[in-house]
Amino acid sequence: MIAAFATILTVILNAFVYYYPDILNSTDQCNWHKFEDNNGISKRLLSHHEILNIVLPEWLSDKLLLNLPHIQDLTEKHTESAFDNLDHVKDLHFLMFGDPQINGNWKSTPYIKRLDNYGNDFYLGHIYSTMQNRLKPSHVAVMGDLFSSQWILDSEFYNRTNRFVERLFTRPLEYKQNVVDTFKKHEDYDWKHWLDEEVKMDPIDRFNSRVYSDVYDWFNLTSKAPNFKNPLFVNLTGNHDIGYSGDATWQHMARFHHLFGQNNYVINYNKGKPEEWRLVILDSLTLEGPALQEEFVNYTWSFLENLKTLENPNFKGSTILLTHIPFYKREGLCRDGPDHRYYENYEKEPYKNGKLRSQNHLSYEVSQKVLNIVFPNADKEGIILTGHDHEGCDDYYNSINGEWVASKEKINTESQPIREVVVRSMMGDFDGQTGILTGHYNYDAKFWQFEFSYCSFTIQHWWWASKISLGVTVFLTSSLWFL
């Protein structure tokens, strides 16, 4: 009787954690947005089994096919091109994950905390694998604060990076080979060599090395089609990864570059075509100072100025901007209001006194400058995705008399408002969120449109309960064999 009850409970709990997108959310929230202008292609998901397309109503077939993606008919969507069989550009499909902040273990860490860290890795990994299998995105972005602290030695940085690619955001070996090799070698990274190379690099050469075209696969840069099996990964710098500018060091920046990629870059897509758009990755931690290493601030502003002078004149499309720290907005629009703090009377490291210690938002002046550079086309819609504020937030920046003003609603002006979504954290305390961004090119209006939604899981205790109940069920059931 007890074994039977445990089995039933286990089935219910595991069904709950594996099919949570439709149990805890509406199907629309956990699916790509269906725009009214659909380019002549059916909005509904289709199955290989034609009988399901005929018999089932759309709301039911969508649920079935999203939860059983292997029976979907993806021949129209997954062609080897950024354009479909009607020569219409495919919708943009991004999954966004806010601030995982994975902890580490030390000699003094209690065993119960070690177990909690171990389980948390797989809890976060469960969220990603569920949503990746369900939706098959073309791009995935982790919005900074990959780790819980920048004050770790290279050895622990390697430990957490290895966990990041092996447990949280699992990839085939070729996509994580550098991480695996560095972890196995486990030697301090030669950040001084990286420093020397960066310092002597010509500013234009540095910028050109941060400009890409039609990249959908970091492992295969020649591929010009979305890789739905292995989406393009973007890992943003967070204050817990490299530090705020007042404490970011060459060592912090070098190892991030080595294992997670560059901190500033732009990818142009469909350049020169009506459907062009670009993805801008911006290191907002190195936009302001006073900085410990002023070179970082100079490099980031050099990137922006070159974006303005070299890229903007010929760019006619829309921009998706990904960065960690939200833009300036007045108190009350988000959980975190404007706040800048500086090192004062800091006896432990007195050389930091007067330098930037923390910030909730970018400053007003910096926000205005960046928005003007990154979104140069007043007639085109754009979107900003940030992290940092774990509670999340959603606002619009409206251009009013040459000034960007944040508000909860769009304000009708001659310029298109720019939406900023502060992506809510994927941690269990914030219900394990997945942000879903859909971009769609409207051929009637001739511009890109963007929509964003959340797919929520729940606190990590439910995931733990499903695993514990499974272990208990296996134990009880196996015990019956010996009675």
N, C-alpha and C positions, 0 to 999 in steps of 0.2 A: 504493500500500500504506500509506504513512504517513498519507495523507488519510483512508483508510478506518478505520485504527486510531483516529485523532483523532476521527472522527465517532462511532464506537462509544463511546469514552471519554466524549465530551461528552454523549451520550444517557444513559449510566449515571449520570454525575455530576449532571446536571440532574434526572433522575428521582429521585435520592437526595435532593436539596435541596428538591424540590417535594412529594415524598410522604413526607418524613421522619416525620410523626406516626405513621404505621403501620409504617414501616421500623425506627424506633428505639424505639418505645414499643408497649405493648399498646393496642388500640383503645379499651378502657375508660378508659385514662388520658387520652386525647386526645378524649374525648367528654363530653357532659353526663352526670352520674351518673343511673343508672336506679334509682329507689327501688322498694322492694317494693310499697308502696301507690301505685298508678299512676292512681288516680281513674277506673278503668274504661276508660282509653285504652290502646291497644296500646303496649308499650314500644319495639318495634322501629321503625326508620325505614322509611318507605314511599316507594315510587317512583310517578311518574306512569304508568309502564309496569307494568301489573298482572302481567304475565308474570314480572317479576323478583321480585315479592313472593311468587309461588307457587313458582317454581322454586328460588330461591336460599335456602340456610339463613341464619338471622339473622346469624351472625357474618360471613358473606361479604357479605351485602347491606349491612350496616352499613359495612364497609370501602369498598365500592363507592360508596355514596351520600354518605359523608363526603368522599371524594376527588373525587366528581363531583356537587357539590351542586345543579347545575342540573337534575338529573333527579329530585330529591326532590319528594315531594308535601307541600307546606307549607300546604295549605288549612286544616287543623285548627289548626296552630300560629300562623299569622300572621293571625289575625282581628283586626279593628280594635278590640281591647279587651284589657284586662288579664286577662279571663276567657275561657275557651274556650266551645265550643258547648254544653257541659253545665253552664255557669255555675260551673265550677271555676276557681280562680285558676291562671294559668299558672306553671310553674316559673320561678324567677329564674335568669338566665344571665349571669354576670359573667366577663370575662377580666381577669386581673390581671398587670401587668408591673412588675417590681421594678427600680428604680434604673438607668435607661439611662446616665446620666452622660455625655452627649455632650460631646466636647472641641471646642475652637475652634482657629482658625488665626491666627497673628500674623506679622509681617514676618520674624521670626527662625525661624519654624517650617520645618524641612527639608521638601523636596518629597515625600520618601517618607512623612513623617508626615502631610502634607496628603492624600496619596493614601489613606493608612490611614483617616483621619477620614472621607473621602468614601465609601470602601467600607463603613465601619462603619455609617454612616447607612442605607445600603441593605440591609445585613445585618439590622439591627434592623427596618427596614421590611418586609423579606421575612418575618420571623417574624410580625409583626402581620397583614400582608395574607393570609398563608397561613391563620392561625387564624381571622381574621375571615370569610374566604370559606368556611372549612370549617364553622364553628359558628354564625355569625350571632347574636352575643350581643345582649342588650338593654342591657348596661352594660359600659363599659371603664374601668378605673382604672389610672393610672400612679402608683406608690407613692412619689413624691417623688424628689429628686435627679435631676430631669430633665436638669440640666446638671452639669458636673464642677466648677464653681467659682462661688461667689456674688460673687467679687471681679472682676467684669467691668463695664465701663461699659455704659450703655444701648445704645449702638450694637452691641456684641457680643451683648448680651442679645437684641436684635431679630434679629441674624443667626441665632442658635441657635434662637430660637423659630420663625423662618421655616423652617429646616431640619426642625424638629420636626413641623410640619404638612404640609410638602411632601414629605418623604422617609420619615420614620418612621411617623407616624400620619396617613396621608393622608385628607382629608375633602373633600366638595364645597365649592365656593367660598363658599357662604353660611355655612358653619360656621366658616370661617377668615378671613372678610373683614376682621375687625378686625386680625388678625395681619398679613395681606397689606398692608393700608393703612398700618399703623404701620411696617412694614418699608420700604415705598416712601418714606414721609415721612422716616423716619430722623432724627427730632429728639429731643432729650432729653425725657423725659416730665416733665410738670409735677407732680412729686410734692408740692410745697408746697401746691398747690391741693387735692390729695387729702387731705393732712394736715389742712388747715383744715376740710374737710367732715367728716372722721371725728371730729375733736376736738369739734366743736360738736353732733354727733348725739346725740340722747337715747338712753340705753342700751336702753330698751324698743323704740324705733324701729329701732335697730341690730339687735336680736335679731329683730324681726318681719321685717326685710328679709332675714334669713338662714333663714327658715322657708318651705318650699315644700310643695306637695301634688301628688302623682301626676305628677311631671315625668319624662317619658321623652325629651324632645327640647328642648335649650336654644334651638334656633332657632324652635321652635313650641311655646310653653308651654301652649297650649290642647289639644294632643294628649294623650289619656289612654290611649294604647296603646303598647306597646313598639315602638321603631323599629329593626327588625332590619337595615335597610340602613345606617342611620346611628345607631349606638348612642349612648346618653348617655355623654359623656366626663367623667371626674373626674380632675383633675390635683392631686395633693397637694403641699403645701409640703415641701421637704426642706432639710436643712442646707446643701446646695450650691446651693440656689435662693434662699433668703432669709437663710441663716446661722443659727447657734445664737442664743439670745436675747441672749447677751453681745456679739454683733456685728451683729445684725439692725437695719437702719436704715429710716427712712421711705421712702427711695428704693427699697430692696430690696422692701419690702412693696407699695408703690404700683405698681411695674411688674408684679409678679406678679399683683396684682388686675386690672390693666388687660388683661393678655394671657391669663391662665390661670384667672381667676375668684377667688371669695372663698376665704379660708383656713379659715373655720368656717361650717358650715351643716347643716341637717337637711332631708331630704325625707321626708314622711309618705306612705305608700301605703295605699290601701284603708281610710282612717281611719274608725273606728267600726264596721267590719265584723269578723267573726271572723278574717278573713285579713289583718288589718292588720300592717304591718311598717314599719320606718323605716331610712333610710340616714343615718348621722351621719358628717360629715366634720369632723375635729378637727385643728387645727394644734398638734401636740405640741411643736414648737420653741418655742412661746410659752406653755408651761405653767409653766416654772420660771425662776428667775433666780439671782443678780441679773442683770437685763437692761439692755442699753444704752438701750432705750426701754421703760420699765416700763408704758407705755400698752398695749403689745401683750399683756403678761401680764394686765393688768386686763381687756382686751377679751375674751380667751379665757375667763377665769374668769367673766366676766359672761355670756358665751354659755352656759357650763355651768350656772350657777346659774339662769338663766332657763329652760333646758331642764328643769331639775329642778322648778321651781315652776310653770311655765306649761304645759309639755307632758306631763310624766310623770303627773300625776294622772289624766288621761283616756286614757293610753296603755296598752293591754292586750296589745300584740303583742311581736314579736321585733325585735332591733336588729342591723344590720350596721354595725360601726364601722370606718372607714378612717382610718388615721393613719400617720405616718412612723416615729416612734421606738417600739420595743417597750416593753412594760410590764416592771416590775421582776420579776426572778426570780433565784433564787440562782445562784451560780457553778456551771457545769458542765451546765446544762440546754441552753444554746446555745453557739455558738462564741464570741460576745461575752458577757462577764460584766458585772456592774454596774460602771460607771466614770463619775465626774463629774470634770472638770478645769476649773480656773479660771485666768484671766489673772493671772500673777505676774511682777513686775519687767519688765513689757512696755514697754520704752523707746520703741518705735516709735509706739505709741498708748497713752500712760500713762493716759488717761481710761478705759481698759477694765480696768485692774487691779482684781481682785476679782470681776469679772463672769464669767458662765458661758462657758467656751470650747468645751467638747465634752461629750457624754454618749452612752453606749451604750444605756442604758435610762432610762426615767423613774424617779424616786426611788420608794421604797416608799410614802411618805405620799401622794404625788400619784397613784400607781397605784391605791391603795385608794379615794381620793376619786372619781377618774374612773370606775372600774368601778362604784361604787355609784350614780353619777348616770346613766350611760349604759345600764346594764342593771338597770332597777328591778323587773323582773318575775321573781321567783325560779322560777316554774313554766314559763318560756319559754326555749327554747334561743336562743343568740345566737352571734355569731362576730366576731372581731377580725382584720383584715388590716393588717399593717404592712410596712415596708421596712427600710432602714438597714443591717441585717446581711446582707451579700451572700450569705453561705453559706446563709441561710434557717434556719428553725427551726419546730417544731410542738409546742405545749404546751396544757395546760388550766389554767384558773383555777377553783379549787374554793372555794366559800364554806364555811368551817369555823369555827364559833363566831364569826361576824361578820367573819372575816378572809379575804381572797382569797389563796389559796396556789397557787403554780404547781407543776405536776407533768407528767410525760410521759404519764400515764394519767388517765382520769376517776376521781374519788373519789366514791363514792356518798354523797350528802348530801341534805337536803331540797330544796336549790336545784339547778337545772340548771347543770352546769359550763359555762363559757364558753371556747370554743376560740380560741387565738391562733395564726394562721399568719403567721410572718415570711416574706414572699414572697421566694424566692431571685431573685437578679438575672438580668435578661435579657441581660446582657453575655456575649460569647463565652467569656470565661474561666470562666463558670459554666454553659456549655452552652446558652445562649439559651433560658431557661425561659419558659413561659407558664403562669400559674396559672389554673386553671379552678374556679370556684365555682358550685355548683348549690344553689339553695334550693327546697324543696318543701313545700307545705302538706299535712300528713297530716290528712285529713278524719275519720279514725277517732279519732286521738288529739287532734285539734283544736289542733295547734301546728305551727310551721315547723321543718323539719329542714334541715341544711346539710352538704354534703360538698365536699371540696376535693381536687384532684389536680394534678399537673404534667404538661405535655407538653414534652418536652425536644428541643431541636435538637442542635447540636454546636458545637464551636469554629469561629470565623469562617473559618478557613483552607479548610474544605470549600466554603463559599460562594464564596470567591475562586477556588478551583480550578475550579468549574463555569463561572465567567465567563471565566477565562483560557483554559480549554479550548475554550469556544465561540468566542472570538476567534481562536485558533489554527486551529480547524477552518474558520472562514469564510475566513481568509487562505489556507490550503492549498487549499481547494476552489476558490476564485476564481482562484488561480494556475494551476490546471489548464486553465482556459479560454484562457489565453494561451500554452500550450505547443503 
